[in-house]
Amino acid sequence: MAATLDQTIAQKQHTLLSRVFATQTFWVVIAVILACLFLSFATDSFATPKNLYNITRNITFVAIVALGMTFVIITGGIDLSVGSVLCLCSMILAVTMHAGYSIEIGIAAAIGTALIVGAFNGVLIAYLGFPPFVVTLGMLSIARSLAMVASNNTVVFQFGPDHDKLLALGGGAWLFGIANPVLYMILLALITGFVLRWTKFGRHIFAIGGNEHAATLTGVPVRQIKVAVYMISALAAGIAGIIQTGWLGAVTTNLGNGMELQVIAATVIGGANLAGGVGTAFGAIVGAALIEVIRNSLGLLGINAFWQGVFIGGAILLAVLFDRIRNFRRSD
Amino acid sequence: MAVLELTNISKHFGAIQAVNDVSLSIEPGQVVGLMGDNGAGKSTLVKMIAGNFRPSHGTMQMDGKDLILHKPVEARQHGIEIVHQDLALCNNLTAAANVYLGRELRRGVGPFRILDYAAMYKRAGQIFAVLKSETRPRDLVKQMSGGQRQAVAIARTMLSQAKIVLMDEPTAAISVRQVAEVLNLIRHLRDQGISVVLISHRMPDVFDVADRVIVMRRGRKVADKTIASSSPEEVTGLITGAIEQVS
């Protein structure tokens, strides 16, 4: 009897393979691969080095912000301000460098701005109990307005003495011809994945998303962690802003407009649950990839660009539909 | 010697006297049923033992030493563990993750420390084996029965060397078969030498598992006797006030 009890306790119910098949992320990966294969055969222009270089680089900006958003969404929150924060940080970087400061100071100012904005969001949400939706909606408006104030609503395209360094940072390809932004994305994704899976902080983020009350009762520092996740989200937006500035070589106050919706779409397609408690770094990347492949393919297949929203919206619904179907089966 | 001794404990919130001059002692390995109607003061009493409230008057002693608690964490450090009524479990995490929530095991050096999954699975499995509960540490709590969920919440209290486990209505909202499971868990705790304070409305549970019953009414302790020398009828009378007080 005791032996059977021990055996029961030691039993693993799921093999690695069955767990992989059960994730939404896996099926989105399959969808991305199938779409790429189809496009390689259907068009001559898809599987060219130039197009692939473009796609991978375009994925990165949404993907990097989505990595930060993943933290917030796992806690059950939402950050609508990321597009505006990206713009604000880009603008702070641009204005600082334009004024003649070095790239180091410019980046430090941009990162500092991101952290302050994130901390402001986080404190309002965690300590004053504001709903995340409302706080970050307010910040969406505030941050973009501040970007306009900082630049007097002009386009900044001259970055002072370190102009070339900044352009190399975002536009270069330092390793094996892979665009620099892609390298940053991979690095950040690895860090995110590690933090979520292997640290106490990551575990507590999942706990807050699963049952905030329980997390509080068991001694998890819920408030501090909530402030931290909004700071991480803003930081990710700031980093993406810096890289994007280097890549574009110019900053307008329109940068990142509407980006929050793409970012949220990417995380949700990648398997994160807006109710909290579920999400992965890999999912955020894959979700961003699917969106970009859809967009790219519509162009290559000669479909009117106005249809883009329909296809991306369809992908969101389809991804969540798969999740619902799995849950129905489980509850039966 | 008593593991926990309360002497003339009172608690008032403004003009409201929630607990009035209560003294009691809890012996090691004893299961004490704490009964009383809503508002009788039992949860206030428990919250003082758990470190949520500080008593207005009176002293608490643990193993003969004065016990002053400012925060729930301090109660835990002294070996007082609580199983909350809603169990405080995260459905999206595994059983082992829930058991270790807030005090995760890590390995590594200095700031480079990562979660020690293997050790947490192993230790959680050992605790479930002691509790004789068929609960797999790797399973998500979402998929578990009410009895297994109770086992997870109780396993949490056994991580450290708990001396007293306070259980708040553990059998309030679960099926009959699961109630039996939970009562067995309580017996296993007692067999480990851990004292259990069982706060419950359910007369059969208390008479099934407890050694002693303490009845509270309107902030006062009105009875404190062994189960053998009492009866459900008497306790009912004490709770409602039909019987004033017994010594």
HADDOCK unambig.tbl for C-alpha pairs under 7 A between the chains (distance, minus, plus):
assign (segid A and resid 5 and name CA) (segid B and resid 129 and name CA) 6.95 0.50 0.50
assign (segid A and resid 5 and name CA) (segid B and resid 134 and name CA) 6.28 0.50 0.50
assign (segid A and resid 6 and name CA) (segid B and resid 129 and name CA) 6.46 0.50 0.50
assign (segid A and resid 8 and name CA) (segid B and resid 134 and name CA) 6.36 0.50 0.50
assign (segid A and resid 8 and name CA) (segid B and resid 136 and name CA) 6.89 0.50 0.50
assign (segid A and resid 9 and name CA) (segid B and resid 125 and name CA) 6.01 0.50 0.50
assign (segid A and resid 9 and name CA) (segid B and resid 134 and name CA) 6.08 0.50 0.50
assign (segid A and resid 9 and name CA) (segid B and resid 135 and name CA) 5.76 0.50 0.50
assign (segid A and resid 9 and name CA) (segid B and resid 136 and name CA) 4.50 0.50 0.50
assign (segid A and resid 9 and name CA) (segid B and resid 137 and name CA) 6.90 0.50 0.50
assign (segid A and resid 10 and name CA) (segid B and resid 136 and name CA) 6.59 0.50 0.50
assign (segid A and resid 11 and name CA) (segid B and resid 136 and name CA) 6.86 0.50 0.50
assign (segid A and resid 12 and name CA) (segid B and resid 138 and name CA) 6.82 0.50 0.50
assign (segid A and resid 198 and name CA) (segid B and resid 114 and name CA) 5.16 0.50 0.50
assign (segid A and resid 198 and name CA) (segid B and resid 115 and name CA) 5.20 0.50 0.50
assign (segid A and resid 199 and name CA) (segid B and resid 114 and name CA) 5.28 0.50 0.50
assign (segid A and resid 199 and name CA) (segid B and resid 115 and name CA) 5.65 0.50 0.50
assign (segid A and resid 200 and name CA) (segid B and resid 104 and name CA) 6.73 0.50 0.50
assign (segid A and resid 200 and name CA) (segid B and resid 115 and name CA) 6.50 0.50 0.50
assign (segid A and resid 207 and name CA) (segid B and resid 90 and name CA) 5.98 0.50 0.50
assign (segid A and resid 210 and name CA) (segid B and resid 90 and name CA) 4.93 0.50 0.50
assign (segid A and resid 210 and name CA) (segid B and resid 91 and name CA) 5.99 0.50 0.50
assign (segid A and resid 210 and name CA) (segid B and resid 92 and name CA) 5.48 0.50 0.50
assign (segid A and resid 211 and name CA) (segid B and resid 89 and name CA) 6.90 0.50 0.50
assign (segid A and resid 211 and name CA) (segid B and resid 90 and name CA) 5.05 0.50 0.50
assign (segid A and resid 213 and name CA) (segid B and resid 88 and name CA) 6.90 0.50 0.50
assign (segid A and resid 214 and name CA) (segid B and resid 88 and name CA) 4.02 0.50 0.50
assign (segid A and resid 214 and name CA) (segid B and resid 89 and name CA) 5.75 0.50 0.50
assign (segid A and resid 214 and name CA) (segid B and resid 90 and name CA) 6.73 0.50 0.50
assign (segid A and resid 217 and name CA) (segid B and resid 88 and name CA) 6.98 0.50 0.50
assign (segid A and resid 218 and name CA) (segid B and resid 101 and name CA) 6.44 0.50 0.50
assign (segid A and resid 218 and name CA) (segid B and resid 102 and name CA) 5.64 0.50 0.50
assign (segid A and resid 219 and name CA) (segid B and resid 102 and name CA) 5.43 0.50 0.50
assign (segid A and resid 220 and name CA) (segid B and resid 102 and name CA) 5.13 0.50 0.50
assign (segid A and resid 277 and name CA) (segid B and resid 92 and name CA) 6.06 0.50 0.50
